[in-house]
């Protein structure tokens, strides 16, 4: 790849072209795979509620291409199309399990293992920094944005978070050129910083094979004041030779503009979140099968209420009337205006067509028949729907929701199934924790740059922790954890720490919980100044004896 500062729009556009996925067993490259394949787009459409997807989501018989009135027939099928949104159910269950609660985050100094516990009167610079970013975090609805990120990631396997400052709010000179943002207050600097989530066909972080350096790319369209597209653009984010972050805008017309450099401690303005795709093609096929079964079940319910009849070898009811033959005005033909009637009180007399002999006389009549189409048993569709639903939940590691109400399943079976779900949540937690650290550190350092304090927060690192919500702990498990807290063993040390036991019991922030316990504890009585010194020393040792 060419040096990042010389890349053009056409150069970075090629990064989004399909590339070979991997070597197969014969040693040759597989077929090219796009960054956002059709299966990923289809998964997102399923999540957003579009299960029809221009008829590709329907597994039943459709009119062939070019069939007369084929589109009209498709619209009639769409009106009767029924679906059950199981994909949304499994995505929301997974998302709420890893992001159902507000994540814990704070800032630590380099080398610090975990946040220090402080009282209300003891505030560290790290505490102040966290409190300073909290209003910005809430105003930008950071939790909702992370939930959107994991939704896209579960459906497509990739999602890209972009940190940016709106160009429409940048100060400009007399010639209309954008100027650097300058302010003296971190809070005001944070007002310029936003973030958003994009799919993999619009943004991404790529690695140069020669240098192993990363570059973030965001593709967008340039519009005028009327909203008309006037050109294609790309926003690049990379590190210069000094390790500072550069934001560079390149246009299809060849123009370019550079912002920065920014001292962000090696952070780019884009971050790619990747995990294994949860809504795979197999899950989508099961969703289609479930929708088809429910659609056909309603079709059969309709047939059961209004059964179809086929009348053959029968003259239409009513007395025939002579009318003029439309093909030969000199002749007349017989026409039956009667209609087959059904419903309460209707009585029909059916008569077969006459059979004419060679002499022109009626020699007999055809045997009238009425055939009724019976619907398929409803159990067929119920069992099919149940099987497809179970397949979706099983592939998405949520089989424990199926057996939670099953009286025949053992408690061990439920716990085993639930452990599989928890492992899938930890995969999402790992990538989200990394994204949270990136977002907090890049935001704080970028705001400091706007205030002329570029190096003030470089020695702080963010600690970000998504809190898994897997339900309330079992009382028996709590008892086991409490036993593990008691001293024992060769060194008379407990097996688990106090903080670990609190976390297993469902305490979100063990440090804060311990601080609250200490604040609520009754204050120790002040020592009596008239008591001998040796007595006070013995009391401190818990002896209570007077020497």
Rosetta blueprint (number, residue, H / E / L):
1 X L
2 X L
3 X L
4 X H
5 X H
6 X H
7 X L
8 X L
9 X H
10 X H
11 X H
12 X H
13 X H
14 X H
15 X H
16 X H
17 X L
18 X L
19 X E
20 X E
21 X L
22 X L
23 X E
24 X L
25 X L
26 X L
27 X L
28 X L
29 X E
30 X L
31 X L
32 X E
33 X E
34 X L
35 X L
36 X L
37 X L
38 X H
39 X H
40 X H
41 X H
42 X H
43 X H
44 X H
45 X H
46 X H
47 X H
48 X L
49 X L
50 X L
51 X L
52 X L
53 X L
54 X L
55 X L
56 X L
57 X L
58 X L
59 X L
60 X L
61 X L
62 X L
63 X L
64 X L
65 X L
66 X L
67 X L
68 X L
69 X L
70 X H
71 X H
72 X H
73 X H
74 X H
75 X H
76 X H
77 X H
78 X H
79 X H
80 X L
81 X L
82 X L
83 X L
84 X L
85 X L
86 X H
87 X H
88 X H
89 X H
90 X H
91 X H
92 X H
93 X H
94 X H
95 X H
96 X H
97 X H
98 X H
99 X H
100 X L
101 X L
102 X L
103 X L
104 X E
105 X E
106 X E
107 X E
108 X E
109 X E
110 X L
111 X L
112 X L
113 X L
114 X L
115 X L
116 X L
117 X L
118 X L
119 X L
120 X L
121 X L
122 X L
123 X L
124 X L
125 X H
126 X H
127 X H
128 X H
129 X H
130 X H
131 X H
132 X H
133 X H
134 X H
135 X H
136 X H
137 X H
138 X H
139 X H
140 X L
141 X L
142 X H
143 X H
144 X H
145 X H
146 X H
147 X H
148 X H
149 X H
150 X H
151 X H
152 X H
153 X H
154 X H
155 X H
156 X H
157 X L
158 X E
159 X E
160 X E
161 X E
162 X E
163 X E
164 X E
165 X L
166 X L
167 X H
168 X H
169 X H
170 X L
171 X L
172 X E
173 X L
174 X L
175 X L
176 X L
177 X L
178 X E
179 X L
180 X L
181 X L
182 X L
183 X L
184 X L
185 X L
186 X H
187 X H
188 X H
189 X H
190 X H
191 X L
192 X L
193 X L
194 X E
195 X E
196 X E
197 X E
198 X E
199 X L
200 X L
201 X L
202 X L
203 X E
204 X E
205 X E
206 X E
207 X E
208 X L
209 X L
210 X L
211 X L
212 X L
213 X L
214 X E
215 X E
216 X E
217 X E
218 X E
219 X E
220 X E
221 X E
222 X E
223 X E
224 X L
225 X L
226 X L
227 X L
228 X L
229 X E
230 X E
231 X E
232 X E
233 X E
234 X E
235 X E
236 X E
237 X E
238 X E
239 X E
240 X L
241 X L
242 X L
243 X L
244 X L
245 X E
246 X E
247 X E
248 X E
249 X E
250 X E
251 X E
252 X L
253 X L
254 X L
255 X L
256 X E
257 X E
258 X E
259 X E
260 X E
261 X E
262 X E
263 X L
264 X L
265 X L
266 X L
267 X L
268 X L
269 X L
270 X E
271 X E
272 X E
273 X E
274 X E
275 X L
276 X L
277 X L
278 X L
279 X L
280 X L
281 X H
282 X H
283 X H
284 X H
285 X H
286 X H
287 X H
288 X H
289 X H
290 X H
291 X H
292 X H
293 X H
294 X H
295 X H
296 X H
297 X H
298 X H
299 X H
300 X H
301 X H
302 X H
303 X H
304 X H
305 X H
306 X L
307 X L
308 X E
309 X E
310 X E
311 X E
312 X E
313 X L
314 X L
315 X L
316 X L
317 X L
318 X L
319 X L
320 X L
321 X E
322 X E
323 X E
324 X E
325 X L
326 X L
327 X L
328 X L
329 X L
330 X L
331 X L
332 X E
333 X E
334 X E
335 X E
336 X L
337 X L
338 X L
339 X L
340 X L
341 X L
342 X L
343 X L
344 X L
345 X L
346 X L
347 X L
348 X L
349 X L
350 X L
351 X L
352 X L
353 X L
354 X E
355 X E
356 X E
357 X L
358 X L
359 X L
360 X L
361 X L
362 X E
363 X E
364 X E
365 X E
366 X L
367 X L
368 X L
369 X E
370 X E
371 X E
372 X E
373 X E
374 X L
375 X L
376 X L
377 X L
378 X H
379 X H
380 X H
381 X H
382 X H
383 X H
384 X H
385 X H
386 X H
387 X H
388 X H
389 X H
390 X H
391 X H
392 X H
393 X H
394 X H
395 X H
396 X L
397 X L
398 X L
399 X L
400 X H
401 X H
402 X H
403 X H
404 X L
405 X L
406 X L
407 X L
408 X L
409 X L
410 X L
411 X H
412 X H
413 X H
414 X H
415 X H
416 X H
417 X H
418 X H
419 X H
420 X H
421 X H
422 X H
423 X H
424 X H
425 X H
426 X H
427 X H
428 X H
429 X H
430 X H
431 X H
432 X H
433 X H
434 X H
435 X H
436 X H
437 X H
438 X H
439 X H
440 X H
441 X H
442 X H
443 X H
444 X H
445 X H
446 X H
447 X H
448 X H
449 X H
450 X H
451 X L
452 X L
453 X L
454 X L
455 X L
456 X L
457 X L
458 X L
459 X L
460 X E
461 X E
462 X E
463 X E
464 X E
465 X E
466 X L
467 X L
468 X L
469 X L
470 X L
471 X L
472 X L
473 X L
474 X L
475 X H
476 X H
477 X H
478 X H
479 X H
480 X H
481 X H
482 X H
483 X H
484 X H
485 X L
486 X L
487 X L
488 X L
489 X L
490 X L
491 X L
492 X L
493 X L
494 X L
495 X L
496 X L
497 X L
498 X H
499 X H
500 X H
501 X H
502 X H
503 X H
504 X H
505 X L
506 X L
507 X L
508 X L
509 X L
510 X H
511 X H
512 X H
513 X H
514 X H
515 X H
516 X H
517 X H
518 X H
519 X H
520 X H
521 X L
522 X L
523 X L
524 X L
525 X L
526 X L
527 X L
528 X L
529 X L
530 X L
531 X L
532 X L
533 X H
534 X H
535 X H
536 X H
537 X H
538 X H
539 X H
540 X H
541 X L
542 X L
543 X L
544 X L
545 X L
546 X L
547 X L
